[in-house]
Amino acid sequence: MKALEIRDRVFAAIEDKKLPPGAKINERELAEAFGVSRTIVRQALARLQEDGLVEISPKRATVVAKPSIEQAHELFDAIAMIEGAAIEKLATDMSAPQRAQLRQHVDNEHKAFENGDFDTANALARDFHGLFVGFTNNTLIIKAHSQLLRQQALITALFKTDFDYNCLQGDHMAVVDFLSEGDIAAAKSKLAAHYKLVIKGYQFKNGEPDTVDLQAIFGR
């Protein structure tokens, strides 16, 4: 198993709330769980640190990052800025097949939600933002945006959410409609309101994380 695979598995555990913010990650235990050397684990943890998902102390102690309220607001501002810039580019550059792909994606969100498949609906909702930013074909923007979305998953794992999912789905379709019409201002305004609504749904509470069993989470 490679370092990138371990990074992705740890991120998935954070996203699924199996590995909560503030939880300690023992390097040796993680290596045993994956059946790899500690060197590979260190490489994986270094990548997670680059993404802002873990914090590594000088003594090599690693914990899942625990963002503050201020950091959460800064994160959503940064995401909105990148997506706003993407909208300005796509308003003139997005092709008909790309618009159709976005519409189909949002339709799939609605269907999953209506069928009670909330995990799939949530996953599609997260992927929506990465999908249209990916249409910019700008490697640096896509990479920066992907890192921010991973940090958003960490914040969602830390702060309980309580918002109207149907309303958020409507926002996605509205963005697609505005993009199709070339209405940049309306699309950017809708996205800004979208993220303000999301962050209002977070309940900012601090508490000690539960002790985690890395073998139980990742053991082969």
Buried (B, 14 or more C-beta within 10 A) or exposed (E): EEBEEBBBBBBBBBBEEBBBBBBEBBBEBBBBBBEBEBEBBBBBBBBBBEBBBBBBEEEEEBBBBBBEEEBBBEBBEBBBEBBBBBBBBBBEEBEEEBBEBBBEBBEBBBEBBEEEEEEBBBBBBBBBBEBBBBBBEBEEBBEBBBBBBBBBBBBBBBBEBEEEBEEBBBBBBBBBBBBBEEBBEBBBBBBBEBBEBBBEBBEEEEEEBEEBEBEEBBEE
